C-alpha cells in the first residue's frame, strides 16, 4: 500500500484509515466484499458446507425445538447456581 492518501495525495506515514487532511478513506479496499462459493475445487473452498444445515422446517416445529433447547440450557444454568448439599 502506498503511504499517501488516494484522494488528496498527502503523506499518511502512520497508515491511518481516514486521511487526516481531507477526512476521506486513505486507501482503497484491500479485498472485495463479494461472496464466492467455489464448487468442485478441493483446494480453495470459500465456505464450509458441512457446518450449515440447509434443511427446511415448519415454523411451529422450530419454535418447539428452540424452546426445548432453551429450557434445558436454563435448567443447567439454574442447577449450577444452586448449591446442593
N, CA, C and O atoms as a GROMACS GRO file, in nm:
protein
  340
    1UNK      N    1   0.083  -0.119   0.000
    1UNK     CA    2   0.000   0.000   0.000
    1UNK      C    3   0.087   0.124   0.000
    1UNK      O    4   0.197   0.127   0.056
    2UNK      N    5   0.036   0.224  -0.063
    2UNK     CA    6   0.111   0.349  -0.068
    2UNK      C    7   0.096   0.422   0.065
    2UNK      O    8   0.005   0.397   0.144
    3UNK      N    9   0.188   0.512   0.087
    3UNK     CA   10   0.187   0.591   0.210
    3UNK      C   11   0.122   0.726   0.189
    3UNK      O   12   0.141   0.818   0.268
    4UNK      N   13   0.043   0.740   0.080
    4UNK     CA   14  -0.025   0.865   0.052
    4UNK      C   15  -0.175   0.841   0.043
    4UNK      O   16  -0.220   0.730   0.016
    5UNK      N   17  -0.252   0.946   0.066
    5UNK     CA   18  -0.397   0.941   0.055
    5UNK      C   19  -0.436   0.921  -0.092
    5UNK      O   20  -0.376   0.981  -0.180
    6UNK      N   21  -0.536   0.837  -0.116
    6UNK     CA   22  -0.578   0.813  -0.254
    6UNK      C   23  -0.654   0.932  -0.313
    6UNK      O   24  -0.669   0.939  -0.435
    7UNK      N   25  -0.702   1.024  -0.231
    7UNK     CA   26  -0.781   1.137  -0.280
    7UNK      C   27  -0.698   1.266  -0.293
    7UNK      O   28  -0.703   1.332  -0.397
    8UNK      N   29  -0.623   1.301  -0.189
    8UNK     CA   30  -0.552   1.429  -0.191
    8UNK      C   31  -0.401   1.413  -0.203
    8UNK      O   32  -0.330   1.513  -0.214
    9UNK      N   33  -0.349   1.291  -0.202
    9UNK     CA   34  -0.206   1.260  -0.217
    9UNK      C   35  -0.119   1.318  -0.107
    9UNK      O   36   0.002   1.332  -0.125
   10UNK      N   37  -0.177   1.352   0.008
   10UNK     CA   38  -0.100   1.398   0.123
   10UNK      C   39  -0.033   1.276   0.188
   10UNK      O   40  -0.090   1.167   0.182
   11UNK      N   41   0.083   1.290   0.250
   11UNK     CA   42   0.150   1.176   0.314
   11UNK      C   43   0.067   1.120   0.430
   11UNK      O   44   0.003   1.193   0.505
   12UNK      N   45   0.070   0.987   0.443
   12UNK     CA   46   0.000   0.918   0.551
   12UNK      C   47   0.095   0.812   0.608
   12UNK      O   48   0.069   0.692   0.596
   13UNK      N   49   0.206   0.856   0.671
   13UNK     CA   50   0.307   0.760   0.718
   13UNK      C   51   0.258   0.670   0.831
   13UNK      O   52   0.311   0.561   0.850
   14UNK      N   53   0.155   0.716   0.906
   14UNK     CA   54   0.103   0.633   1.017
   14UNK      C   55   0.013   0.522   0.966
   14UNK      O   56  -0.017   0.428   1.040
   15UNK      N   57  -0.032   0.530   0.841
   15UNK     CA   58  -0.122   0.430   0.785
   15UNK      C   59  -0.261   0.438   0.842
   15UNK      O   60  -0.327   0.336   0.860
   16UNK      N   61  -0.309   0.560   0.871
   16UNK     CA   62  -0.442   0.578   0.928
   16UNK      C   63  -0.550   0.539   0.826
   16UNK      O   64  -0.528   0.549   0.706
   17UNK      N   65  -0.665   0.494   0.876
   17UNK     CA   66  -0.775   0.454   0.788
   17UNK      C   67  -0.830   0.575   0.714
   17UNK      O   68  -0.847   0.570   0.592
   18UNK      N   69  -0.858   0.684   0.786
   18UNK     CA   70  -0.906   0.807   0.724
   18UNK      C   71  -0.791   0.907   0.717
   18UNK      O   72  -0.710   0.917   0.809
   19UNK      N   73  -0.786   0.980   0.607
   19UNK     CA   74  -0.682   1.081   0.587
   19UNK      C   75  -0.704   1.195   0.687
   19UNK      O   76  -0.816   1.240   0.708
   20UNK      N   77  -0.595   1.241   0.748
   20UNK     CA   78  -0.607   1.348   0.847
   20UNK      C   79  -0.630   1.484   0.781
   20UNK      O   80  -0.677   1.576   0.848
   21UNK      N   81  -0.598   1.500   0.653
   21UNK     CA   82  -0.618   1.630   0.589
   21UNK      C   83  -0.754   1.642   0.519
   21UNK      O   84  -0.820   1.744   0.533
   22UNK      N   85  -0.795   1.541   0.444
   22UNK     CA   86  -0.924   1.553   0.372
   22UNK      C   87  -1.037   1.479   0.442
   22UNK      O   88  -1.154   1.507   0.414
   23UNK      N   89  -1.006   1.384   0.531
   23UNK     CA   90  -1.108   1.312   0.607
   23UNK      C   91  -1.170   1.194   0.534
   23UNK      O   92  -1.256   1.125   0.589
   24UNK      N   93  -1.128   1.168   0.411
   24UNK     CA   94  -1.182   1.054   0.335
   24UNK      C   95  -1.097   0.931   0.361
   24UNK      O   96  -0.993   0.938   0.426
   25UNK      N   97  -1.144   0.817   0.311
   25UNK     CA   98  -1.072   0.692   0.327
   25UNK      C   99  -0.936   0.703   0.258
   25UNK      O  100  -0.929   0.737   0.140
   26UNK      N  101  -0.829   0.674   0.332
   26UNK     CA  102  -0.694   0.698   0.281
   26UNK      C  103  -0.651   0.597   0.176
   26UNK      O  104  -0.577   0.632   0.084
   27UNK      N  105  -0.696   0.473   0.187
   27UNK     CA  106  -0.652   0.368   0.096
   27UNK      C  107  -0.772   0.298   0.034
   27UNK      O  108  -0.878   0.290   0.097
   28UNK      N  109  -0.758   0.248  -0.087
   28UNK     CA  110  -0.867   0.169  -0.145
   28UNK      C  111  -0.881   0.036  -0.070
   28UNK      O  112  -0.787  -0.007  -0.005
   29UNK      N  113  -0.996  -0.028  -0.079
   29UNK     CA  114  -1.015  -0.156  -0.010
   29UNK      C  115  -0.913  -0.260  -0.056
   29UNK      O  116  -0.879  -0.267  -0.175
   30UNK      N  117  -0.865  -0.342   0.037
   30UNK     CA  118  -0.767  -0.444   0.004
   30UNK      C  119  -0.832  -0.569  -0.053
   30UNK      O  120  -0.766  -0.648  -0.120
   31UNK      N  121  -0.962  -0.589  -0.028
   31UNK     CA  122  -1.034  -0.705  -0.082
   31UNK      C  123  -1.176  -0.666  -0.114
   31UNK      O  124  -1.225  -0.562  -0.071
   32UNK      N  125  -1.241  -0.751  -0.188
   32UNK     CA  126  -1.379  -0.727  -0.229
   32UNK      C  127  -1.475  -0.786  -0.126
   32UNK      O  128  -1.440  -0.880  -0.055
   33UNK      N  129  -1.594  -0.732  -0.119
   33UNK     CA  130  -1.694  -0.786  -0.028
   33UNK      C  131  -1.786  -0.887  -0.097
   33UNK      O  132  -1.884  -0.931  -0.038
   34UNK      N  133  -1.755  -0.923  -0.219
   34UNK     CA  134  -1.837  -1.020  -0.289
   34UNK      C  135  -1.821  -1.157  -0.225
   34UNK      O  136  -1.711  -1.194  -0.182
   35UNK      N  137  -1.930  -1.231  -0.218
   35UNK     CA  138  -1.931  -1.363  -0.158
   35UNK      C  139  -1.910  -1.467  -0.267
   35UNK      O  140  -1.982  -1.468  -0.366
   36UNK      N  141  -1.811  -1.554  -0.250
   36UNK     CA  142  -1.777  -1.652  -0.353
   36UNK      C  143  -1.787  -1.791  -0.294
   36UNK      O  144  -1.730  -1.818  -0.188
   37UNK      N  145  -1.859  -1.879  -0.362
   37UNK     CA  146  -1.860  -2.020  -0.326
   37UNK      C  147  -1.798  -2.094  -0.442
   37UNK      O  148  -1.853  -2.096  -0.552
   38UNK      N  149  -1.686  -2.155  -0.418
   38UNK     CA  150  -1.616  -2.229  -0.524
   38UNK      C  151  -1.665  -2.373  -0.524
   38UNK      O  152  -1.659  -2.441  -0.421
   39UNK      N  153  -1.713  -2.420  -0.635
   39UNK     CA  154  -1.765  -2.556  -0.647
   39UNK      C  155  -1.660  -2.647  -0.709
   39UNK      O  156  -1.582  -2.605  -0.795
   40UNK      N  157  -1.658  -2.773  -0.666
   40UNK     CA  158  -1.574  -2.878  -0.724
   40UNK      C  159  -1.425  -2.843  -0.723
   40UNK      O  160  -1.353  -2.877  -0.817
   41UNK      N  161  -1.380  -2.777  -0.618
   41UNK     CA  162  -1.240  -2.743  -0.607
   41UNK      C  163  -1.195  -2.776  -0.465
   41UNK      O  164  -1.227  -2.701  -0.372
   42UNK      N  165  -1.121  -2.886  -0.444
   42UNK     CA  166  -1.082  -2.924  -0.308
   42UNK      C  167  -0.978  -2.833  -0.246
   42UNK      O  168  -0.957  -2.838  -0.125
   43UNK      N  169  -0.911  -2.750  -0.325
   43UNK     CA  170  -0.802  -2.668  -0.274
   43UNK      C  171  -0.850  -2.539  -0.208
   43UNK      O  172  -0.790  -2.494  -0.111
   44UNK      N  173  -0.957  -2.480  -0.259
   44UNK     CA  174  -0.998  -2.349  -0.207
   44UNK      C  175  -1.149  -2.344  -0.193
   44UNK      O  176  -1.219  -2.295  -0.282
   45UNK      N  177  -1.200  -2.395  -0.082
   45UNK     CA  178  -1.342  -2.386  -0.056
   45UNK      C  179  -1.366  -2.259   0.025
   45UNK      O  180  -1.308  -2.241   0.132
   46UNK      N  181  -1.451  -2.172  -0.026
   46UNK     CA  182  -1.474  -2.043   0.039
   46UNK      C  183  -1.571  -2.055   0.155
   46UNK      O  184  -1.574  -1.966   0.240
   47UNK      N  185  -1.650  -2.162   0.162
   47UNK     CA  186  -1.746  -2.179   0.270
   47UNK      C  187  -1.750  -2.326   0.309
   47UNK      O  188  -1.748  -2.414   0.222
   48UNK      N  189  -1.756  -2.354   0.438
   48UNK     CA  190  -1.763  -2.492   0.484
   48UNK      C  191  -1.908  -2.537   0.481
   48UNK      O  192  -1.986  -2.501   0.569
   49UNK      N  193  -1.943  -2.615   0.380
   49UNK     CA  194  -2.080  -2.657   0.361
   49UNK      C  195  -2.124  -2.761   0.464
   49UNK      O  196  -2.243  -2.782   0.484
   50UNK      N  197  -2.028  -2.827   0.531
   50UNK     CA  198  -2.064  -2.927   0.629
   50UNK      C  199  -2.112  -2.866   0.760
   50UNK      O  200  -2.167  -2.937   0.844
   51UNK      N  201  -2.092  -2.737   0.781
   51UNK     CA  202  -2.134  -2.673   0.904
   51UNK      C  203  -2.266  -2.597   0.890
   51UNK      O  204  -2.310  -2.532   0.985
   52UNK      N  205  -2.327  -2.605   0.775
   52UNK     CA  206  -2.452  -2.534   0.751
   52UNK      C  207  -2.562  -2.635   0.720
   52UNK      O  208  -2.545  -2.721   0.635
   53UNK      N  209  -2.673  -2.624   0.790
   53UNK     CA  210  -2.787  -2.711   0.767
   53UNK      C  211  -2.883  -2.640   0.673
   53UNK      O  212  -2.945  -2.540   0.710
   54UNK      N  213  -2.895  -2.693   0.552
   54UNK     CA  214  -2.981  -2.631   0.453
   54UNK      C  215  -3.119  -2.696   0.450
   54UNK      O  216  -3.189  -2.689   0.348
   55UNK      N  217  -3.160  -2.759   0.560
   55UNK     CA  218  -3.290  -2.823   0.565
   55UNK      C  219  -3.403  -2.722   0.583
   55UNK      O  220  -3.380  -2.604   0.610
   56UNK      N  221  -3.526  -2.771   0.566
   56UNK     CA  222  -3.641  -2.684   0.587
   56UNK      C  223  -3.722  -2.740   0.704
   56UNK      O  224  -3.734  -2.862   0.721
   57UNK      N  225  -3.776  -2.650   0.784
   57UNK     CA  226  -3.856  -2.688   0.900
   57UNK      C  227  -3.981  -2.604   0.903
   57UNK      O  228  -3.984  -2.490   0.856
   58UNK      N  229  -4.084  -2.661   0.960
   58UNK     CA  230  -4.205  -2.587   0.988
   58UNK      C  231  -4.175  -2.489   1.101
   58UNK      O  232  -4.101  -2.523   1.194
   59UNK      N  233  -4.230  -2.369   1.095
   59UNK     CA  234  -4.201  -2.267   1.196
   59UNK      C  235  -4.242  -2.313   1.336
   59UNK      O  236  -4.170  -2.289   1.433
   60UNK      N  237  -4.356  -2.379   1.347
   60UNK     CA  238  -4.401  -2.430   1.477
   60UNK      C  239  -4.307  -2.534   1.534
   60UNK      O  240  -4.279  -2.534   1.654
   61UNK      N  241  -4.257  -2.622   1.448
   61UNK     CA  242  -4.161  -2.724   1.491
   61UNK      C  243  -4.031  -2.659   1.538
   61UNK      O  244  -3.972  -2.699   1.639
   62UNK      N  245  -3.986  -2.560   1.465
   62UNK     CA  246  -3.863  -2.489   1.501
   62UNK      C  247  -3.879  -2.419   1.637
   62UNK      O  248  -3.787  -2.422   1.719
   63UNK      N  249  -3.993  -2.358   1.661
   63UNK     CA  250  -4.018  -2.289   1.788
   63UNK      C  251  -4.017  -2.388   1.903
   63UNK      O  252  -3.959  -2.361   2.008
   64UNK      N  253  -4.082  -2.505   1.884
   64UNK     CA  254  -4.084  -2.608   1.988
   64UNK      C  255  -3.943  -2.658   2.020
   64UNK      O  256  -3.906  -2.672   2.137
   65UNK      N  257  -3.862  -2.685   1.914
   65UNK     CA  258  -3.726  -2.734   1.936
   65UNK      C  259  -3.641  -2.628   2.008
   65UNK      O  260  -3.564  -2.661   2.098
   66UNK      N  261  -3.654  -2.504   1.968
   66UNK     CA  262  -3.577  -2.397   2.030
   66UNK      C  263  -3.618  -2.379   2.175
   66UNK      O  264  -3.532  -2.360   2.262
   67UNK      N  265  -3.748  -2.385   2.204
   67UNK     CA  266  -3.796  -2.372   2.342
   67UNK      C  267  -3.742  -2.486   2.428
   67UNK      O  268  -3.700  -2.463   2.541
   68UNK      N  269  -3.744  -2.607   2.374
   68UNK     CA  270  -3.694  -2.723   2.448
   68UNK      C  271  -3.544  -2.707   2.477
   68UNK      O  272  -3.499  -2.734   2.589
   69UNK      N  273  -3.468  -2.663   2.376
   69UNK     CA  274  -3.324  -2.643   2.394
   69UNK      C  275  -3.297  -2.534   2.497
   69UNK      O  276  -3.209  -2.548   2.582
   70UNK      N  277  -3.372  -2.424   2.490
   70UNK     CA  278  -3.355  -2.315   2.586
   70UNK      C  279  -3.392  -2.356   2.727
   70UNK      O  280  -3.327  -2.315   2.823
   71UNK      N  281  -3.497  -2.439   2.741
   71UNK     CA  282  -3.537  -2.488   2.873
   71UNK      C  283  -3.426  -2.572   2.936
   71UNK      O  284  -3.397  -2.559   3.054
   72UNK      N  285  -3.365  -2.659   2.855
   72UNK     CA  286  -3.257  -2.744   2.904
   72UNK      C  287  -3.138  -2.658   2.948
   72UNK      O  288  -3.081  -2.681   3.055
   73UNK      N  289  -3.101  -2.561   2.865
   73UNK     CA  290  -2.989  -2.473   2.900
   73UNK      C  291  -3.018  -2.391   3.026
   73UNK      O  292  -2.930  -2.373   3.110
   74UNK      N  293  -3.142  -2.342   3.038
   74UNK     CA  294  -3.180  -2.265   3.156
   74UNK      C  295  -3.174  -2.353   3.281
   74UNK      O  296  -3.126  -2.308   3.385
   75UNK      N  297  -3.222  -2.477   3.273
   75UNK     CA  298  -3.216  -2.569   3.387
   75UNK      C  299  -3.072  -2.596   3.429
   75UNK      O  300  -3.041  -2.599   3.548
   76UNK      N  301  -2.984  -2.615   3.330
   76UNK     CA  302  -2.842  -2.637   3.362
   76UNK      C  303  -2.784  -2.517   3.436
   76UNK      O  304  -2.712  -2.532   3.535
   77UNK      N  305  -2.818  -2.398   3.387
   77UNK     CA  306  -2.764  -2.276   3.449
   77UNK      C  307  -2.817  -2.260   3.592
   77UNK      O  308  -2.741  -2.228   3.683
   78UNK      N  309  -2.946  -2.280   3.611
   78UNK     CA  310  -3.006  -2.268   3.744
   78UNK      C  311  -2.946  -2.371   3.838
   78UNK      O  312  -2.912  -2.338   3.952
   79UNK      N  313  -2.932  -2.496   3.793
   79UNK     CA  314  -2.877  -2.602   3.878
   79UNK      C  315  -2.731  -2.576   3.913
   79UNK      O  316  -2.686  -2.615   4.020
   80UNK      N  317  -2.657  -2.511   3.824
   80UNK     CA  318  -2.517  -2.481   3.855
   80UNK      C  319  -2.505  -2.367   3.956
   80UNK      O  320  -2.405  -2.358   4.027
   81UNK      N  321  -2.606  -2.278   3.963
   81UNK     CA  322  -2.602  -2.166   4.056
   81UNK      C  323  -2.647  -2.205   4.196
   81UNK      O  324  -2.610  -2.141   4.294
   82UNK      N  325  -2.727  -2.311   4.206
   82UNK     CA  326  -2.778  -2.354   4.337
   82UNK      C  327  -2.679  -2.455   4.396
   82UNK      O  328  -2.636  -2.550   4.329
   83UNK      N  329  -2.644  -2.432   4.521
   83UNK     CA  330  -2.550  -2.524   4.589
   83UNK      C  331  -2.632  -2.636   4.653
   83UNK      O  332  -2.709  -2.614   4.747
   84UNK      N  333  -2.614  -2.756   4.601
   84UNK     CA  334  -2.686  -2.873   4.651
   84UNK      C  335  -2.598  -2.943   4.754
   84UNK      O  336  -2.482  -2.973   4.726
   85UNK      N  337  -2.654  -2.970   4.874
   85UNK     CA  338  -2.579  -3.038   4.979
   85UNK      C  339  -2.616  -3.182   4.986
   85UNK      O  340  -2.562  -3.256   5.069
   0.00000   0.00000   0.00000
